[in-house]
Amino acid sequence: MSNSSSPTEFLLRAFADTWELQLLHFSLFLGIYLAALMGNGLIITAVACDHHLHTPMYFFLLTLSVLDLYSISTTVPKSMANSLRNTRAISYLGCAAQVFLLLFLVSAENYLLTVMAYDRFVTICKPLHYETLMGSRACVKMIAVVWASGFLIAVLHTGNTFSIPLCQGNVVEQFFCEIPQILKLSCSDSYLREIGLLVFSVCLTFGCFVFILLSYVQILTVVLRIPSEQGRHKAFSMCLPHLAVVSLFVSTAMFAYLKPPSVLSPAQDLVVGVLYVVVPPTLNPLIYSLRNKELKGALKKLIQPGQCQHP
């Protein structure tokens, strides 16, 4: 392949090299994918159908579920299809689309988690100002900023990455297309501009994480003053799982995008990819929602005919 050309397709890394193990990979990913579809789909339906859940908190939760559904659908189905077809190929345009969609959705989710932390902060620390700060118009503007920011990040990174000449083959050492692996295929130092953009994006992600952490520090300070032990326990049970998932999301994503070359083996890279691409969309419905009594009540109504409520 000449230095001036780019591949017409890429070869993704397979989880296994035998048919039996490929079938096992397909089965495991299918189970995970169905669990993510069911969990997030139930949340979307419950929030849309029950007018009691038409509040900012559940509006953000519905948006999170939509992002998770699209996010896991960007990578997992292609990986399962390749296992069944015993192939590793993905087209050049398909790879670019995967990079764009994944960056768009993951970036938007990062900003949405920050907005959700702000919502909890206002609810607990500034309850008298909640209607002013978190009115319907303010919520719509926040979500618009979330989507627009994710779109802008995705456009910048995807356009910059796929404008770089690729002359080091077409093998992507991951089960989906991601920028760090594609940059390994670039020629000479032409990738340095994209590295700068990646560092900038990771700094934004880290800034969001710091904001979330500081918000919860203030929330916990207020919660500790609650005289009721039951009230404190409820607040802690809501905050700690959120922080755990945010920490997993941020730490694995930052490690995947900022680690020096050759730190991990290809097999370990696969595990890191699964952690930040597959695990959060699957666990988010359980951690963020199924502990909520109001949402549990709305989910129970879904199995009864004629229970879908509209405002």
SULZIGI-V775552 format. One record per helix or strand of 2 or more residues. SS is the DSSP state (H for helix, E for strand). FROM is the first residue (numbers start at 1). LEN is the number of residues. If there is no record, write none. Layout:
BEGIN
<<SS FROM LEN> <SS FROM LEN>>
END
This chain:
BEGIN
<<E 9 4> <H 19 31> <H 51 3> <H 56 30> <E 89 3> <H 92 34> <H 127 7> <H 136 26> <E 171 2> <H 179 5> <H 192 32> <H 229 30> <H 266 24> <H 293 10>>
END
